[in-house]
Amino acid sequence: MDTVFEPWALFMKQRLILAGGSGFLGQALAGHFAALGWDVVVLTRKTSAVNTVARHVVWDGKTQAGWTREIEGASAVLNLTGRTVDCRYTAANRRLIMDSRVDSTRVLGEAIARCASKPRVWLNASTATIYLHTLGPAWDESGEIGSTPEAQDEFSVEVAKAWEEALFRASVPGTRTLALRTTMVLGLGRNSVFPVLCRLARFGLGGRMGSGKQFVSWIHLTDFCCAIEFLISRDDLSGVVNLTAPNPVPNHTMMRMFREVCGVPFGLPAAEWMLEVGAFFMRTEMELIIKSRRVIPGKLMAAGFKFQFPEMMAALRDLSARL
Ligand SMILES: NC(=O)c1ccc[n+]([C@@H]2O[C@H](COP(=O)([O-])OP(=O)(O)OC[C@H]3O[C@@H](n4cnc5c(N)ncnc54)[C@H](OP(=O)(O)O)[C@@H]3O)[C@@H](O)[C@H]2O)c1
């Protein structure tokens, strides 16, 4: 993509729009970019601010209104909107999970299309769950997409496809678009699985889950934020990008590492029927535990991105020291 040199841009603060930026990833990114001197704007349904480093602007995630002014001339737009998938997939929750992602993407695309001065780049959340359940070789961005009854992931893959379709269907010439196929982000915030798995390990429940052979792909929150900064800065990168550390591990290895960082010598394994019961009472879905996600960051590695935490053990040690 050709970029025009605009000298006055050197004196203006870069502006990042974080749609759905009031949650776990949005709060971390707001802090990261504010520290870099960016002007951060969070689009939220909440009327009271959750984050002091960003300016909050109210939207509903589905219709055009006053918030669209914020997009005009922004340096980057990042859409993180989505009803959490950590819930039971009732009909009502399925609708919210799907609509919150597709509607917010559609409405941002329409707003960007109308801008006189379009953002240079639009990154939209997606998920590495889009790839086929596998115990075989890891998937880079050319990996196979699809669902299997074994992984119970039909709905999630359907959502991921619709989400990316809404992004790539948008007509936004001049704006680079990226779908972020993100894996489990390990951090300390609300909604992160790290504190949850630490608690399980401390209660003696940190054994393998099911067969324990299913792969877990993950990324440390610091690498997630740095990767977003990297993707914004690199005009040559677009399309789908895997946001994940280069070394996925089997579930039994991950649980051993959690036991180690928590200083617990043993952990009861959980058979699949126990996981079914546990998932029901914890109001979550089996797919989040049993699907084998073996995904690697093909494009990030080829582009020379350096991970601070390429190995899970170092990531867990870092987080547990800060817990
Ligand atoms: N965290 C991970 O490990 C991970 C991994 C892969 C992909 N992702 C994806 O990345 C995105 C951000 O993740 P996150 O962990 O930061 O999620 P989060 O903490 O749940 O934040 C998502 C935000 O979306 C907004 N939202 C929720 N339900 C909505 C609805 N029905 N309509 C409109 N907006 C709604 C909320 O903002 P307001 O209430 O302020 O409006 C919320 O703060 C999500 O789309 C998620 O699926 C996350």
The ligand as an SDF file (V2000), in Angstrom:
LIG
                    3D

 48 52  0  0  0  0  0  0  0  0999 V2000
   -9.0010  -13.1380   26.1660 N   0  0  0  0  0  0  0  0  0  0  0  0
   -8.5710  -14.1100   25.3550 C   0  0  0  0  0  0  0  0  0  0  0  0
   -7.7880  -15.0010   25.7450 O   0  0  0  0  0  0  0  0  0  0  0  0
   -9.0380  -14.1270   23.9160 C   0  0  0  0  0  0  0  0  0  0  0  0
   -8.5420  -15.1080   23.0360 C   0  0  0  0  0  0  0  0  0  0  0  0
   -8.9800  -15.1300   21.7140 C   0  0  0  0  0  0  0  0  0  0  0  0
   -9.8910  -14.1790   21.2620 C   0  0  0  0  0  0  0  0  0  0  0  0
  -10.3510  -13.2450   22.1360 N   0  0  0  0  0  0  0  0  0  0  0  0
  -11.3470  -12.2570   21.6400 C   0  0  0  0  0  0  0  0  0  0  0  0
  -10.8390  -10.9460   21.8470 O   0  0  0  0  0  0  0  0  0  0  0  0
  -11.9070  -10.0610   22.2010 C   0  0  0  0  0  0  0  0  0  0  0  0
  -11.5670   -9.3400   23.5010 C   0  0  0  0  0  0  0  0  0  0  0  0
  -11.3280  -10.3090   24.5300 O   0  0  0  0  0  0  0  0  0  0  0  0
  -11.3810   -9.9020   26.0730 P   0  0  0  0  0  0  0  0  0  0  0  0
  -10.8390  -11.0530   26.8250 O   0  0  0  0  0  0  0  0  0  0  0  0
  -10.8350   -8.5390   26.2590 O   0  0  0  0  0  0  0  0  0  0  0  0
  -12.9750   -9.8660   26.2970 O   0  0  0  0  0  0  0  0  0  0  0  0
  -13.8230   -9.1110   27.4160 P   0  0  0  0  0  0  0  0  0  0  0  0
  -12.9980   -8.8020   28.6200 O   0  0  0  0  0  0  0  0  0  0  0  0
  -15.0690   -9.9220   27.6300 O   0  0  0  0  0  0  0  0  0  0  0  0
  -14.2030   -7.7130   26.6970 O   0  0  0  0  0  0  0  0  0  0  0  0
  -15.0310   -7.6820   25.5750 C   0  0  0  0  0  0  0  0  0  0  0  0
  -15.7900   -6.3740   25.5330 C   0  0  0  0  0  0  0  0  0  0  0  0
  -16.8630   -6.5150   24.5760 O   0  0  0  0  0  0  0  0  0  0  0  0
  -17.9690   -5.7270   24.9800 C   0  0  0  0  0  0  0  0  0  0  0  0
  -19.2030   -6.5330   24.8990 N   0  0  0  0  0  0  0  0  0  0  0  0
  -19.5080   -7.6500   25.5950 C   0  0  0  0  0  0  0  0  0  0  0  0
  -20.7150   -8.1100   25.2410 N   0  0  0  0  0  0  0  0  0  0  0  0
  -21.1770   -7.2560   24.3020 C   0  0  0  0  0  0  0  0  0  0  0  0
  -22.3980   -7.1730   23.5650 C   0  0  0  0  0  0  0  0  0  0  0  0
  -23.3730   -8.0660   23.7090 N   0  0  0  0  0  0  0  0  0  0  0  0
  -22.5380   -6.1470   22.6840 N   0  0  0  0  0  0  0  0  0  0  0  0
  -21.5510   -5.2210   22.5290 C   0  0  0  0  0  0  0  0  0  0  0  0
  -20.3920   -5.2410   23.2290 N   0  0  0  0  0  0  0  0  0  0  0  0
  -20.2170   -6.2500   24.0890 C   0  0  0  0  0  0  0  0  0  0  0  0
  -17.7470   -5.3090   26.4320 C   0  0  0  0  0  0  0  0  0  0  0  0
  -17.5480   -3.9070   26.4650 O   0  0  0  0  0  0  0  0  0  0  0  0
  -18.6320   -2.9010   27.1180 P   0  0  0  0  0  0  0  0  0  0  0  0
  -19.4030   -3.6810   28.1590 O   0  0  0  0  0  0  0  0  0  0  0  0
  -17.7720   -1.8370   27.7180 O   0  0  0  0  0  0  0  0  0  0  0  0
  -19.4560   -2.4070   26.0070 O   0  0  0  0  0  0  0  0  0  0  0  0
  -16.4550   -6.0130   26.8530 C   0  0  0  0  0  0  0  0  0  0  0  0
  -15.6310   -5.2070   27.6560 O   0  0  0  0  0  0  0  0  0  0  0  0
  -13.1760  -10.8990   22.3040 C   0  0  0  0  0  0  0  0  0  0  0  0
  -13.9160  -10.7270   21.1250 O   0  0  0  0  0  0  0  0  0  0  0  0
  -12.6490  -12.3210   22.4240 C   0  0  0  0  0  0  0  0  0  0  0  0
  -13.5370  -13.2770   21.8760 O   0  0  0  0  0  0  0  0  0  0  0  0
   -9.9640  -13.1890   23.4440 C   0  0  0  0  0  0  0  0  0  0  0  0
  1  2  1  0
  2  3  2  0
  2  4  1  0
  4  5  1  0
  4 48  2  0
  5  6  2  0
  6  7  1  0
  7  8  2  0
  8  9  1  0
  8 48  1  0
  9 10  1  0
  9 46  1  0
 10 11  1  0
 11 12  1  0
 11 44  1  0
 12 13  1  0
 13 14  1  0
 14 15  2  0
 14 16  1  0
 14 17  1  0
 17 18  1  0
 18 19  2  0
 18 20  1  0
 18 21  1  0
 21 22  1  0
 22 23  1  0
 23 24  1  0
 23 42  1  0
 24 25  1  0
 25 26  1  0
 25 36  1  0
 26 27  1  0
 26 35  1  0
 27 28  2  0
 28 29  1  0
 29 30  1  0
 29 35  2  0
 30 31  1  0
 30 32  2  0
 32 33  1  0
 33 34  2  0
 34 35  1  0
 36 37  1  0
 36 42  1  0
 37 38  1  0
 38 39  2  0
 38 40  1  0
 38 41  1  0
 42 43  1  0
 44 45  1  0
 44 46  1  0
 46 47  1  0
M  CHG  2   8   1  16  -1
M  END
$$$$
